Amino acid sequence: MLLGVIGNVMFFFTSGYLIFLNNQIFSINDITLFIRKRLFRIFPLYWISLLYSLYLSQSYNFFFAAAHFFGLQLVFTSLEKRLLWFIGCITVYYLIYPLIVLKTQSNKTIIFRSLAIFLLFLILRMQIGIFNANIFAYLPVFVLGILVSKNKLVFQKNLLKIRNISLICSIICFYWFLKTRPPMLHDNSQFGEAGIIYMLSVHIPKVIFGIALIFSLYWIAHRYIQSSSIKNTITKCAIASYPVYLFHGFAVSFFQSYTAILLGLPILFTIFYYVQIEYNTIISYLFPKRDKPFVESYSSKKLYQAKPSKAEDPRKSK
């Protein structure tokens, strides 16, 4: 369970980081283009995987299939089970991302808007019973990825301090997890006392551990990984990770032993790397990149705004 949470934290943090790095929202047209591009990037491959998952599912109705088809499986908490739940989670985050960053470069504004959306979702859940608890658990991680991406120069400058704090948080949270061994509470339509206690006492420390581990790994990579071949391998694994997640259940079903799984994983990543590359080519053709408007921030002002030099007085040179 802990490893699963760490993997989810890494995914949502990276999603927030990369989305802000490559998508600035300044107008309604930017919002429309962003949502179309994001949904087209995740849904076609997701639908193929969903068909296979529905085929294996013992029982489902039209509402169940429709909610999953549109990526809303985490919006409707009445569903007894959910297939590929993190797709539903990231779909919600993609839809609210433009609201978080629209026409702003202020950290305070991003945090305020994120908190307002969090509270709105919480009220809706308490009143009409929508939104799965995972949306609340990982939204701060997604927003943290946005903030780190926006302030990456500041984070790189203070990377050693962040590493030390991250290591301390990792040790504390990991010790807490081993000491308490908290039980798993399945989510339902009621966001009562049990759900709140679960999020505070069980899930959040594991999320903190995952975030701390991310910063520790980032420091290690920044400090020690200088080989271009290692960087290329990590990049290729990251590119292949999405289709691997979608289809790993189908692929692993052919492997009947741990040895076969270990031997098959490199093949699996290689195949899906090329699948994702071809798919990215199609997306690039359908959504060509546009020139990004210059976004002026505090750091850019300090770096690029130079005071005009005064003309030298010809009398002083004599």
Protein Blocks (a to p, Z undefined) as FASTA:
>chain_A
ZZmmmmmmmmmmmmmmmmmmmoccfbfklmmmmmmmmmmmmmmmmmmmmmmmmmmpmbdc
fklmmmmmnopmmmmmmbmbdchkllmmmmmmmmmmmmmmgopabfklmmmmmmmmmmmm
mmmmmmnopaifklmmmmmmmmmmmmmmmmmmmmmmmmmmmmmmmmmmmmmmmmmmmmno
padddddfbdcfklmmmmmmmmmmmmmmmmmmmmmmmmmmmmmmmbfklmmmmmmmmmmm
mmmmmmmmmmmmmpcbfklmmmmmmmmmmmmmmmmmmmmmmmmmmmccddddddddfklm
mmmmccddddddfklmZZ
